[in-house]
C-alpha cells in the first residue's frame, strides 16, 4: 500500500468517528 492509500484510509476513519460522535450528540439532545 502506498502512503496516499494509507492516508486516505485514516482520513475516512476519522470522518467516520466524527460522524458517530455527531450522531451521539444529536441523540442525547
Secondary structure, 3 states (H helix, E strand, C coil): CCHHHHHHHHHHHHHHHHHHHHHHHHHHC
